């Protein structure tokens, strides 16, 4: 009888774990805050990195608004922003510098979060909208509107969104039955991206001389001559899409743990991937519509943020890192190469190309180990 009672009261043996069911080890201290039924766990390292990135962002913004051909003090900038500045200061800050800065911050954040989502759901550090081809797809849609339809800013944004989503659908159909993880997606995306580059070149050849010049300058990626129209467009897109991405970040972390573990935790893996993929494509598309293709921010910013925080997917630090990277790059091309008007896409392309070479070499060494 005692043996029977022991068998009834003893807890059941835990189910055997698979390779994907192993718990994730989280290092570093964490701070837990609770308000009613809501409990939020924040790692202190992530909190420190986020605070440092916010400080860096404010510093870059202050330098951008106060320096240039017409230097201003912080007080003059603040007065111009509140409507109490002089006519010259108001024009320099609110017409020339502020729209460009806001556009840079929003585009950098959008590209970084887009890249962070793709890298997480594919499990590949090369999973980036500019590598896989989503950016080129958005560029095709925008170029069709610019060259063929001669549309407005709103129509260009819609064209870029349609082009990006169509490219994502094409890649998905090519990967049908094989999932969207792994190196295969990157290879397929590079092939699709090459085809889309050819389409972009064809569209330029069919344009008039003036349209071709405008399209080619737009394809380089630039923040020059950006007005409040551009800042408002990307600002609205970021205000809608980033909160959705942050809301789904917990599910994204579970998906990153493996399909088996995520399903066991109650996550609809297929549906979550589709929703996150649409958000990622939309962020990249709207950013491309406003500035043209700006390369490697989506590739590098999430990985740098992940290394600094020591955890993933870290969407908020990624957004701040992307904003700081693009704003700092734009500040560099404005101040270091003045009076030449160097597009920011040139700077990010040069630095990002070196980063991509380093990343490929590092991944190749890991695969051999």
N, C-alpha and C positions, 0 to 999 in steps of 0.2 A: 504493500500500500504506500509506503514512503517513497518507493521508487516511482510509483505512478504519480504521486503528488508532485515530486520533483520535476517530472516530465511535463506536467500541466503548468507549473508556475515558472519554469525556466524560460527566458526569452528565446525566440527562434533565432537560428543562425542567420547572420546577414547574407544577402544574396551575393554571389561571386561578382567581383568587379571586372569590367572589361577595360581595355586600354583607354577608351574614351570616357570611362566612368570615374577615373581617378580624380580626387578632389584637387582643386587648384590651391596652391600654397600662396598666401598673401603675406608679404613681408612688410615690416614697418608698423608703426603704431597707427591706430585709427581712432577717430573721434565719432561717437554715435550721438546723434541728436534725436529726440523723440517729442512729437507734438500730437497728443491724442492717439489715433490709430496709425499715424504716419511715423515711420522710423527710417532715418537716413544715416548710412554709414559712410564716412568720409575719411580717407587715409590722410594722415598728416603730411606725408610727402607730396601727395597730389595737391593738397591745400596750399602748401608752401610754393610749389611750382606755379600754380594758378595765380597766387598773389604776386610772384615775381614777374610773370608775364603781363599782368595788368599794369604793374609799375613800368615795365619796359614799353608797353603800348602808350601809356600816358606820356612818357619821356619822348618817344618818337613823334607823337602828335604835337607836343609842345615845340619841339625843334622845327617840325615842318611848318607850323603856323607862324613862328616868330622869325625865321631866317629866310634869306633869299635875296633877290635884287632890291627889295625894299624891306629892311629889317624893322621889326616891331618888338616892343616889350610885351611881357606877359600881361601886364595891366591893359595895354592898348588892345591886345587880342581879346581879352575878357570884355572890355567895353564895346568892342565891335560886335561880339557875339550877343551881347545884351541889348544892342541897338543904341548905345550911348557913345559910340566912337566917332571919330572924324570921318569925312567922306572918303578920303584915300584909304584909311585903315579898313573901313567897312567894305570897300570894293575889293581890296587885296584879300581880306580874310573870307568874306562871305560869298564872293563871286569867283575868285581864282583858287584859293587854297583849300577851303573847307569842303566844297563838293568833291574835289579830287581826293582828299584825305578820307572822307566818308566812303567813297566808292572803293578805294584801296582796302580799307578795313573790312568792308562787307564782302568784297570779292575774295580776299584772302581767307576769311573765315569760311565762306561757302566752299571754296576749293578744298580747303584742308579737311573739313568734315566730310565732304564727298569722298575724298581719298581714304579717310579713316574708315568709313563704312565699307568701301570696296575691299580694302586690305583685310578687314576683319571677316567679312562673309566669304571671301575667297581663300583666306588663309595663306595669302601670298604677298610679300612685300612689294612686288611689282604691280599689284592690283591698284591701278590709278586710272582715272578717267582719261588722262592724256596718253597713257600707254595703251590702254585697251581700245581706245578709239572713240569714246563717247564725246570727247571734246571736239574731235574732227567732225563727228556727226552733227554736233550743234553748230559748228562753223559752216557746214554745208547748208543747213537749214537757214541760217542767218544770211549767207551769201545769196541764196536764191531770192530772199526778200529784198536784199540790197540791190542786186544786179538786175533781176528780172522784174520784180514787182515795184521797186522803188518805194518801199514801205516806210512807215514811221517806226519810232523806237518801240512802241508796243507790238507792232507786227514783227519786228526783228526778234524781240524776245519770244514771241509765240513760235516763229520759225525755228529759232534755236532749240526751243523745248521739243518741238515735233521732231527735228532732226536728231536730237540726242536720244529721245525715246525710241525712234525708229531704229537707230543703231543698236540700242540695247536689245530690242526685240530681235534684230537680225543675229546678234551674237548669241542670244538665248536659243534661237532656233537651230543655229549651228552646233550648239552644245546640248541639244535636246537628248535626254536619256543618259547623259554623262555627269550631270550636276554642274555647279558653277565653282567648285573648288579646284585648286591645283594649278599646275603650270600650263595645262591645256588651254585654259581660259585666256591666259596671257598671250600664248602663241596665236590663237584664233583672233584675239583682239588686235594684235599687231598686224595681221593680214588684212583685217577689215579697215584698220586705220590707214594702211597704205593705199587701199582702193579709194577711200574717201579723200585722201590727199590728191589723187589723180582727178577726182571729180571737182575739187576746189580749183585746181589748175585749169580744167576745161571751162569752168564758169568764168574765170578771169579772162580767158582768151575770147570769150563771146561778148565781153563787155566793151563799152567805149573806152577811149584812152583815159578820160577823167575817172570813170567808174572803176577801171582797173587799178589806177593809182590809189583810190580810196579803199578799195577792197584789199589790195596788197598791204597797205599800211595798217588796216584793221587786223589782218591775219597775223601780223607780228605781235600784237598785243600791246596796248598802250593805255595809259591813264591821262594822256594829254588832252586838253580841251574838254574835260568831263564837267558837265553842269549838274545842277540839282535834279534835272530830269533823270539823268543816269543814276545819281545817288538814291533818288526816291524809288526807282524801279528795282534796283538790287536790294535796297533796304526793306521794301515790302516782301520780296521773296525770302530774304533771310529771316525776317520777323515771323513768317508763317512756317518755313521749313525747318529751321534750327530747333525750335521748341519740340516739334514732332520727333526729330532725331534724338534729342536729349531724353524725351519721354520713353523712347524705345531702346535707350542705351543699355538698360538692364537685360532686356531680351537679347540684345546683340552680344553682350558678355556671355550669356548662356549658350547662344549658338556657337560662339567661339570655343566653348568647352567640348563641342562635339554633338552630333545629331542625337546620339543615344541619351546622353546626359540631359540635353535641352528638352527632349521629348518627355523624359522621366520627370522633369521639373514643370511640365505642363505647357511648354512652348510649342506652338504650331510652327515648326521650323520652315516649311515651304512657304507658308503665308508671310512669315516674318521676313524672310529673305526677299520676297517679291516687293513688299512694302518698302523695305530699306533700300532696295535697288532703285526703285522709282524716286525716292527722296534724293539719293545720291546723284542720279542722272539729272534731276530737276535743278539741284544746286549747281552742278557743273554747267548746265545749259544756260541758266540765267546769268551766271558769272561770265560765260563766254559771250553772251549777247551784249553785255554792257561794255566789255573791254577788249573783246577778241580773245583768241586762245593765249593764255599765259601758262607757260609750261613749268612743270616740276614742283610747284607749290603743293599741289595735291599729293605728290609722291613723297616729298621730303618732310613737310610739316608734321604729318601724323606720326612718322617714325621717330623724329626728334622728340616730340611730345611724349611718346611711349617710353623712350629711353630715359627721359628726365623723370617721369612719374614712376617708372618701374611697374606699370600695370597697363592694361588695355581694356577697351579701346580708347578711353580717355578723350571723349568727344569735346568737352569744354576746353581742356588744355590744347587740344589740336586746333580748335577754332581760334583761340588766342594766338597760338604760334603762327598759324597761317596769316592772321591779320598783321602781326608784327613783322613777319618776313616780307610780305608784299609792301607794306608801308615803308619799311626800312630800305628795301630795294629801290622803290620809287624815289625816296629821299636821296639815295646815293646817286642815281642817274641824274637827278636835278642839280645836285650841288657839285659833284665831282667832275661832270662832263659839260658844265655850263660854259659857253652859251649854246653848245650843241644840244639838239632836242633828241636825246636817245630814248627810244621806247623801253619801258620797263620789261617787256617780254624778252628783249635782247639780253638784259642782265640776268634774269631768272633762267633763261636758256643756257647761258654760258656756265653759270654756277651749278645749275641742275644737271647739265651734261656731265660735269666732273663728278657730281654726287652719284649719278646713275652708273658711271664706270666703276666707282668705288663699291657701290652696292652689288653690282654683278660679280665683281672679283670676290667680294666677301661671301656671297651666296655660293659661288662656285667652290670656294675652299671648304665651306660647311658641307656641301654635298659629297666632297671627296673624303671628308673625315669619317 
